[in-house]
Amino acid sequence: MAQVYIPGLLRELTGGRETVEAEGSTVRQVVESLGRVYPGLAERLVEQGRLRPNISVAVDGEISSIGLLEEVAAGSEVHFITAIKGGRCARRS
Amino acid sequence: MSTQYTVVGTRPVRHDGADKVTGRAIYGGDFTAAGLLHGFILRSPHAHAAIKRIDVSKATAYPGVKAVVTADDMPPAPGDKIVDLGEGETPLSYVRGNVLASGKVLYKGHAVAAVAAVNPHVAEEAARLIEIDYEVLPCTLTAPDAMRDGAPILHADLRMKELGQKTDRVSNISDHFRHVMGDAEKGFAEAEVVVEGEFNTSTVHQGYIEPHNATALWNNDGRIHVWCSTQGSFVVRDATACVLDQPVSQVKVTPLEIGGGFGGKIPVYLEPVAALLSKKTGRPVRILMSRQDVFEGTGPTPGSHLKVKIGARRDGKIVAAQAWLAYEAGAYPGAMVGPGAMCVFAAYDIANVVIDGYDVVVNKPSTAAYRAPGATNAAFATETLMDELAAKLGMDPIELRLANAAKEGTRRADGPKFRKIGCVEVLQAMKNHPHYSAPLGGPNRGRGVAIGFWFNVGLPSSCTISVNADGTVNLVEGSTDIGGTRTSVAMQAAEVLGLRAEEVLPTVVDTDSVGFTGVTGGSRTTFATGWAAHDAAQDVVRQMKERAAKLWEAAPESVTCERGVYQSNGHSATFRELAARIGETSGPVVGRAAVNPRGVGGSFAGAIADVEVDPETGKTTVVRFTSVQDAGRAIHPSYVEGQMQGGSVQGIGWALNEEYFMNGSGAMVNSSLLDYRMPTALDLPMIDTQIVEVPNPAHPFGVRGVGEANIVPPPAALANAIHAAAGVRMRRLPMNPPAVMEAIWRKSTSPDS
């Protein structure tokens, strides 16, 4: 299970929880897993099969350049954070 | 220098040195082509206006004019298409709208139309004949003003987003986000000492000496060839293709030498326009910006407005911090408030933090990156308050920082934990530096310190290395060379191959000739393209072992390579000896690598500044300045020191002099280098440097990247030094003589004085 940190403005969807656990071996699977447990959360992170332009994901402390395709290991920390420059944070799926 | 390396850590002469010092290097202004035409861009005289009518007939008929273009000549932009250009993603409509305005102009200097003619003077004269009817609209120039109810709205379709949630509110606020860690309210309740303040920083420009330029030829076969000054040739290729609705394969970009960029030469401004003019004329078209164009029509760094609060226990432990950041994006969303929020408290281990960030559009040029974008603004607030906190606690300011310094495992407020970092090592180097304990040497002098962080980036890089029969190698890369990266990349290949740096011959090539390579930005080139060179060199070593095995009739796995000497079962040959015989084996040896590396290592930097403040004029003179930075591993220490000095000088200019001085109607009134005062060598002392090396464990040589963190501490260090010298706390940049004088007068007339 990955440890997912929920951004402050999304914690209303997780009952105020700052961290939650989610299954998945990629960020995409983690988001889908979150969406099943916390309705509405996946839609706030993903749009048309891609991370929303103003959101980046960091896995184990490093911002990913491949977004939803990034691999997630058991025990990984996953953070959804504000992207650089109006949605800027390199290529991602 | 580390003894484990023979090339890394040395100081060879740069490969492009002869071309640069003899003036033979080809910059955009030098470039020419057969049949070249000259372009001129007509820009808006208004900060905010609706375009009611454009009549180009007089310009088109002007003798010597070959073509005129407006936004109507561009393909329509699908409203919601997102494109990835350089450091990330942005709506295509914004990119196109900034290249040539359509419907509305959003800042003075916004490009509206362009002319191609037989010479630049005719082009300019003709452009002045273009008739445009504007309906002038009220403008908004600062984030606080643009955020208020009733402010003039720049984009009728812009609705505020809160982390992916688009609200119904039509607003100049593009984005609001919040980072929360722990319980800030509870933390402040536990605090025994609290410091807080409201800060403002002005819009400033990167100030690269070479203006933007572009030449384009839209050939008869449909291919577009662009020659330009850019931090990323592939970005120009992709952006030009996007704006003109062409496949990327139809665009080829040849990067020319670049006379500075600092983040400002990532966006495209001229290239699509030159291409459109070329399409209409069938001839190559070159456009050069004037300095005024550069100031008014390209991307400066955001002005910002910050409220920061820090609470600590009496023993110096910080227990809570809060920041409210509003950054001015300029005409289109994308202020660097995200990284500002990531960096505002990054230097410290604080349990309870809340950070709110606002990305706000205003009627100024659309902002671009500038060395550690967003971080300098944020550090000005945080590091000034750290000085105040140290004074209130009676602690040495470096000791206070050491007591709270971020380390490996410290969690930042935006979420991720730090890996191995050098914050403590930088602070210790500052504390131990002779400058920190040296006498000030005169009256009205003061010393200040500050630190700063930039996280750096990775992004893709590609590289090939081909072996020459004389034992040298040709290294082909796609990273445009701004700060000596040809050499810092070549040195990493040389280290792997066991060659001298001079035996690796680097060439920066066009987009048809190398694999995709990201921008030269984010302090990434020595890190990522250097990594690609390392891997390509390893590929060469592998192939050279196979060739040696063939020559010696040995098993490839029996061949070893140690510092360029290949051996197996009593056979031995140097790289040069083997290279001379590769023709006897299986033909050319070409190594290649394409990387998109993880393992980026953030960099901390510190500044110690001594100033003298003239109590009668408020003028601040920098009398001594020391920059300290964690390089991870300094591949070429001279170039690391050069980055530290350059970043420091830019930070000093930002702190003391530079600003976009805007009049009430939104016009910049100091758009020349005479009036926009950047520091020169005559204004400053020698910038001393001390490189700290806490190797990045993820990189083959420990590189972190050194292009940016050094600009972050200077404004706060100087503010703290001014306080020590004159007893006034400065809350606004620039801290120019009128501002300091006013603060001194205010202090002298206050009831407490």
Contacts between the chains, C-beta under 8 A, distances in Angstrom:
chain1	res1	chain2	res2	distance
A	5	B	415	4.7
A	7	B	163	5.5
A	7	B	177	7.2
A	7	B	178	7.3
A	7	B	179	7.3
A	7	B	415	7.9
A	8	B	177	8.0
A	8	B	178	4.0
A	8	B	179	6.1
A	8	B	180	3.6
A	8	B	354	7.4
A	9	B	162	5.2
A	9	B	163	4.4
A	9	B	165	7.5
A	9	B	176	7.8
A	9	B	177	6.5
A	9	B	178	5.2
A	10	B	163	6.0
A	10	B	164	7.8
A	11	B	180	7.6
A	18	B	180	7.4
A	18	B	181	7.9
A	43	B	164	7.9
A	44	B	163	6.7
A	44	B	164	4.1
A	44	B	165	5.9
A	45	B	164	6.1
A	47	B	164	7.6
A	52	B	164	4.7
A	53	B	82	5.3
A	53	B	89	4.7
A	53	B	90	7.5
A	53	B	91	7.8
A	54	B	161	6.2
A	54	B	163	7.4
A	54	B	164	6.9
A	54	B	175	5.7
A	54	B	177	7.9
A	55	B	163	6.9
A	55	B	164	5.9
A	58	B	415	6.5
A	58	B	416	4.9
A	60	B	416	7.9
A	61	B	416	3.9
A	61	B	417	5.2
A	61	B	418	7.1
A	61	B	419	5.9
A	62	B	416	7.2
A	62	B	598	5.4
A	62	B	599	7.3
A	62	B	600	6.2
A	63	B	455	8.0
A	63	B	457	7.7
A	63	B	600	8.0
A	65	B	458	6.5
A	65	B	459	6.3
A	65	B	460	7.6
A	65	B	596	5.9
A	66	B	596	7.6
A	77	B	415	7.8
A	77	B	416	7.2
A	77	B	417	7.0
A	79	B	414	7.2
A	79	B	415	3.4
A	79	B	416	5.5
A	81	B	179	7.9
A	81	B	338	7.7
A	81	B	342	7.5
A	81	B	414	5.1
A	81	B	415	5.8
A	81	B	416	7.9
A	82	B	163	7.2
A	82	B	175	7.4
A	82	B	177	4.5
A	82	B	338	4.2
A	82	B	341	7.0
A	82	B	357	6.8
A	82	B	414	7.5
A	83	B	88	5.9
A	83	B	89	7.4
A	83	B	338	6.3
A	84	B	87	6.2
A	84	B	88	5.7
A	84	B	336	7.0
A	84	B	338	5.1
A	84	B	339	5.4
A	84	B	373	8.0
A	85	B	87	5.7
A	85	B	88	5.4
A	85	B	90	7.4
A	85	B	334	4.7
A	85	B	335	8.0
A	85	B	336	6.1
A	85	B	338	7.1
A	85	B	369	7.1
A	85	B	373	7.5
A	86	B	88	7.5
A	86	B	89	7.8
A	86	B	90	5.2
A	86	B	94	7.8
A	86	B	174	7.0
A	86	B	175	7.7
A	86	B	329	7.2
A	86	B	332	7.4
A	86	B	333	4.6
A	86	B	334	2.9
A	86	B	335	7.8
A	86	B	359	6.9
A	87	B	82	7.0
A	87	B	88	5.8
A	87	B	89	4.3
A	87	B	90	6.0
A	87	B	334	7.6
A	88	B	86	7.6
A	88	B	87	4.5
A	88	B	88	2.2
A	88	B	89	6.2
A	88	B	90	6.8
A	88	B	334	6.9
A	89	B	87	7.3
A	89	B	88	4.5
A	89	B	89	7.6
A	90	B	84	7.2
A	90	B	87	6.9
A	90	B	88	5.8
A	90	B	457	7.4
A	90	B	459	5.6
A	90	B	518	7.4
A	91	B	84	5.5
A	91	B	460	7.9
